[in-house]
Amino acid sequence: MELPDITGGTPDPGKQAKRRAVSLLFTDDQGKPIHDQRWSDLWRGWHKAAGWPEEGTFHSLRHYFATRLITSGADPTDVQNALRHSSLRITLETYVHWWPKKNRRRNIVSTALREAAGDCPGVRLPR
């Protein structure tokens, strides 16, 4: 099966439209990409129908996704890649406060020592 060649609909006026060799997940009534303004209109309707707080935006879902990754133990570079940030600096500047910070170095060293002491009965390390 040959996929349709979807062109046009570039969000940047004056730029050449990109050709896509794959089907899009979300399209408008004519099979063209949904752009920011249309997506915002759709989001407002879904948002209201779900009864979510008014201050929640579609972009809030992106932040929710990022913070769930972080609080689940994701590495900063994994979060960067998932969010498609161009640099790790952007990810860290935006989300550094979500990574555990209390005694980071101490926790790394104590974890390593605990693992090593696990094979030595009678060795007790402080918590």
C-alpha positions in Angstrom: 0.0 0.0 0.0 1.4 3.4 -1.0 1.1 6.1 1.6 -0.4 9.4 0.5 2.0 12.3 -0.1 0.8 15.0 2.2 2.1 18.4 1.4 1.3 22.0 2.3 0.0 23.3 5.6 3.3 24.7 6.7 3.0 26.8 9.9 5.6 29.2 8.6 4.3 31.4 5.8 6.9 31.8 3.0 8.7 28.5 3.7 8.5 25.6 1.4 6.1 22.9 2.6 7.7 19.7 3.8 6.8 16.4 2.1 5.7 13.6 4.3 6.1 10.0 3.4 3.9 8.7 6.2 0.3 9.0 7.2 -0.4 11.6 9.9 -2.2 10.6 13.1 -4.2 13.8 13.3 -5.5 15.6 10.2 -8.2 18.1 9.3 -11.2 17.3 7.2 -9.1 17.4 4.0 -6.3 15.1 5.3 -3.9 18.0 5.9 -1.9 18.5 9.1 -3.7 20.2 12.0 -1.9 23.5 12.8 -1.5 25.3 16.0 -4.7 27.5 15.9 -6.9 24.6 14.8 -5.4 22.4 17.5 -6.0 25.1 20.1 -9.7 25.3 19.1 -10.1 21.5 19.3 -8.2 21.4 22.6 -10.6 24.0 24.2 -13.6 21.8 23.2 -12.0 18.6 24.6 -10.8 20.4 27.7 -14.2 21.9 28.5 -16.0 18.5 27.8 -13.6 16.8 30.2 -14.4 19.3 32.9 -10.7 20.2 33.5 -9.6 23.4 35.2 -9.6 26.4 32.8 -6.0 27.3 33.4 -4.8 23.9 32.0 -3.4 24.2 28.5 -2.4 21.6 25.9 1.2 22.6 26.7 0.5 21.6 30.3 0.3 18.0 29.2 3.9 18.3 27.9 5.0 19.5 31.3 3.1 16.7 33.0 4.7 14.1 30.8 8.2 15.6 31.6 7.6 15.7 35.3 6.2 12.1 35.3 9.4 10.9 33.5 11.6 12.7 36.0 9.7 11.5 39.1 9.8 8.0 37.7 13.6 8.1 37.7 14.3 9.0 34.1 17.8 10.2 33.2 18.0 13.9 32.1 19.2 12.9 28.6 16.2 10.6 28.3 13.9 13.5 29.2 15.7 15.7 26.7 15.2 13.2 23.9 11.5 12.5 24.8 10.8 16.2 24.7 13.0 16.7 21.6 14.9 19.6 23.2 17.8 20.7 21.1 20.1 20.7 24.1 20.3 19.2 27.6 20.7 22.7 29.0 17.1 23.6 27.9 15.8 20.5 29.7 17.8 21.2 32.9 16.9 24.9 33.0 13.2 24.0 32.7 13.0 21.0 35.0 16.0 20.9 37.3 13.8 21.5 40.3 12.0 18.2 39.7 15.1 16.0 40.0 15.8 15.0 43.6 18.4 17.3 45.0 18.9 16.6 48.7 22.4 15.1 49.2 22.8 14.0 45.6 26.5 13.1 45.9 26.1 11.6 49.3 23.2 9.4 48.1 25.3 8.2 45.1 28.2 7.2 47.3 26.1 5.6 50.1 24.1 3.6 47.5 27.4 2.3 46.0 28.8 1.4 49.5 25.5 -0.3 50.5 25.6 -2.4 47.4 29.3 -3.4 48.1 28.6 -4.1 51.7 25.7 -6.3 50.8 28.1 -9.2 50.4 29.8 -8.6 53.7 27.8 -9.8 56.7 28.2 -7.7 59.9 29.1 -4.5 58.0 26.6 -1.8 58.9 26.4 1.5 57.0 24.6 4.6 58.3 21.4 5.6 56.4 
